[in-house]
Amino acid sequence: MLVLSRQRDETIMIGDDVQITIVDIRGDKVRLGITAPTKVAVHRKEVYDAIKAENERAAQIAGGDLGAVRSVLSQPLRPRTGIRPVSGATPIHAVPVHGAGGNGAMGGGGGLVDATKRTG
């Protein structure tokens, strides 16, 4: 670990993009100002540890769920029973569309649109 001494309003550079400035010193507390590009995540250590633990927990849950999904998807498709085509009928292909139907915000909410009808 590199240990540096700085006074108020002095700055430490890390690489070319990260600046750490001593903003205030009161008793045993030091306030730091950190300037870094948005691609560099800056967190207090305890927040970083919490984020890391939550990400690891989520990855374990997702891994377990993935096995169940693989199991379902690996089963062969079975034909549906009880559905009979109407003689001479034109098949309608319903496509889910975001924002069609429903009464959610801005009239959206999802729905089905007849894909056989074309709009110009």
C-alpha positions as CSV (number, residue, x, y, z in Angstrom):
1,M,0.0,0.0,0.0
2,L,1.3,3.4,-0.9
3,V,0.8,6.0,1.9
4,L,0.8,9.7,0.9
5,S,0.5,12.8,3.1
6,R,-1.7,15.6,1.7
7,Q,-3.2,18.8,3.1
8,R,-6.6,20.4,2.5
9,D,-7.1,21.3,-1.2
10,E,-4.2,19.1,-2.4
11,T,-4.7,16.4,-5.0
12,I,-3.5,12.9,-5.7
13,M,-3.6,11.6,-9.3
14,I,-4.2,8.0,-10.2
15,G,-3.3,7.4,-13.8
16,D,-4.2,10.2,-16.1
17,D,-8.0,10.2,-15.4
18,V,-8.6,9.9,-11.6
19,Q,-8.1,12.8,-9.2
20,I,-8.5,12.6,-5.5
21,T,-8.7,15.9,-3.7
22,I,-8.6,16.5,0.1
23,V,-11.7,18.6,0.6
24,D,-11.9,18.9,4.4
25,I,-10.3,17.5,7.5
26,R,-12.2,17.6,10.8
27,G,-10.8,15.6,13.7
28,D,-10.4,12.0,12.6
29,K,-12.5,12.4,9.4
30,V,-11.2,13.3,6.0
31,R,-13.6,14.3,3.2
32,L,-12.4,13.4,-0.3
33,G,-13.5,14.7,-3.7
34,I,-13.0,12.2,-6.5
35,T,-13.0,13.1,-10.2
36,A,-13.1,10.1,-12.5
37,P,-14.5,9.2,-15.9
38,T,-18.0,7.7,-15.9
39,K,-16.6,4.4,-17.0
40,V,-14.7,4.1,-13.7
41,A,-17.0,3.0,-10.8
42,V,-16.3,4.7,-7.5
43,H,-17.8,3.3,-4.3
44,R,-17.1,3.3,-0.6
45,K,-15.6,-0.1,0.3
46,E,-18.7,-1.3,2.2
47,V,-21.0,-0.4,-0.7
48,Y,-18.6,-2.2,-3.1
49,D,-18.7,-5.3,-0.9
50,A,-22.5,-5.2,-0.8
51,I,-22.8,-4.8,-4.6
52,K,-20.3,-7.7,-5.1
53,A,-22.1,-10.0,-2.7
54,E,-25.5,-9.2,-4.3
55,N,-24.1,-9.9,-7.8
56,E,-22.7,-13.2,-6.7
57,R,-26.1,-14.1,-5.1
58,A,-27.9,-13.2,-8.3
59,A,-25.5,-15.2,-10.4
60,Q,-26.2,-18.3,-8.2
61,I,-30.0,-17.9,-8.5
62,A,-29.8,-17.3,-12.3
63,G,-27.6,-20.4,-12.6
64,G,-30.2,-22.6,-10.8
65,D,-33.0,-21.1,-12.9
66,L,-31.0,-21.8,-16.1
67,G,-31.0,-25.5,-15.4
68,A,-34.8,-25.5,-15.1
69,V,-35.1,-23.6,-18.4
70,R,-32.7,-26.0,-20.2
71,S,-34.8,-28.9,-18.9
72,V,-38.0,-27.5,-20.3
73,L,-36.5,-26.4,-23.6
74,S,-34.9,-29.8,-24.2
75,Q,-38.3,-31.6,-24.1
76,P,-39.8,-32.4,-27.5
77,L,-42.8,-30.4,-28.6
78,R,-46.1,-32.2,-28.3
79,P,-49.1,-31.4,-30.5
80,R,-52.0,-29.6,-28.7
81,T,-55.1,-31.6,-28.4
82,G,-58.7,-30.3,-28.6
83,I,-57.8,-27.6,-31.2
84,R,-59.4,-28.2,-34.6
85,P,-58.7,-26.0,-37.6
86,V,-61.8,-24.5,-39.3
87,S,-62.2,-25.8,-42.8
88,G,-61.4,-23.1,-45.4
89,A,-60.3,-20.5,-42.8
90,T,-57.3,-18.2,-43.4
91,P,-54.9,-18.6,-40.5
92,I,-54.2,-15.4,-38.5
93,H,-50.8,-15.0,-37.1
94,A,-51.0,-12.9,-33.9
95,V,-47.8,-11.1,-33.0
96,P,-47.3,-9.6,-29.5
97,V,-46.6,-5.9,-29.8
98,H,-45.6,-3.5,-27.0
99,G,-48.0,-0.7,-26.4
100,A,-51.0,-2.3,-28.2
101,G,-54.2,-2.4,-26.3
102,G,-54.4,-2.4,-22.5
103,N,-54.9,0.7,-20.4
104,G,-51.5,1.3,-18.9
105,A,-49.5,4.5,-19.0
106,M,-49.7,6.3,-22.4
107,G,-52.3,3.7,-23.6
108,G,-49.7,0.9,-23.7
109,G,-49.7,-2.4,-22.0
110,G,-49.0,-5.0,-24.6
111,G,-51.4,-6.9,-26.8
112,L,-51.8,-8.8,-30.1
113,V,-51.8,-7.5,-33.6
114,D,-52.9,-9.4,-36.7
115,A,-49.7,-9.8,-38.6
116,T,-51.7,-10.7,-41.8
117,K,-52.9,-7.1,-42.1
118,R,-50.3,-4.8,-43.6
119,T,-50.1,-1.1,-43.1
120,G,-48.6,1.2,-45.6
